[in-house]
């Protein structure tokens, strides 16, 4: 498995990561590895946009065509 070396990490960041690791019952290395694995699995925003577009199309295909009720109300009031 490849290694990654990150230099010049601010002390405050390292301290925060150590506290977070302790809260999760992990070592600092395990915590950083978990964070990197989670970040590596995140999808690109364009993937989410495309997925949402497909869902909207699918939902729209199930729903009956909706008319603009403004015209119907106007005609009803003119009677």
N, C-alpha and C positions, 0 to 999 in steps of 0.2 A: 504494500500500500504506500503511495507517495506521501511525502512529508511536506508541510508548508511552514515557512518561517516568516513571522511578521515582526518587523523591527519598529522601534520607536512608538510603541503603544503607550499612551499616557497612563500614568500611575493611577489616576482616578478611574479610568476604564478597567484596568486590571483589577483594582480593588472591588469595583462593582461586579465584575464577572466572578470574582472569588466569592463574594456574598451570595450571588445568584446560584453558583455551583453548590455552596453549602446549603442553601435553602432547598435545593433539589436533591441533596444527598449524593452529589457527584464530585469528582475531582475537577480542577480547573480545566485540565485537558479534555475530560469527558464533556464538560459543559460547552466548551468552545467547539468541539467536534459536533455535538448535537445542534448547536446554533448554525454551523456551516452546512450540515446535512439538511436542515429545515430550509435554509435560504436557497440551497441548491435545487430543492424540489419545487420551489415556487414557480408558478407559470408566469409567463410574460403577460403584461396587461392586454396586449393584442389578442392573446388566446382567450382571455375572459370576455373581451368585447365580442369576439366572434361567437363564443358559446352563448352569450346573452342574445345575440341576434338570432341564432338558430332557435333558441327557446321561444322568443317572441313570435317567430314565424310559425312554430309548431302550435303554440297556444292560439294564435290567430286562426289557424286552420280548423280548430275545434269550435271556436265561437261563431255563432250566426252573425251574418252581416248586420251591423248596427247602422241605422239611419240617423240623420241629424233631426232631432225632435223639434228644433226651432221652427222649421217649415210646417210641421204638423200642428204645433200649437198656434201658429199664426193663422193657418187656415181655419182652425176650430174657433178662434176668436172672431173671425170675420163672418161667421154664420149668424 
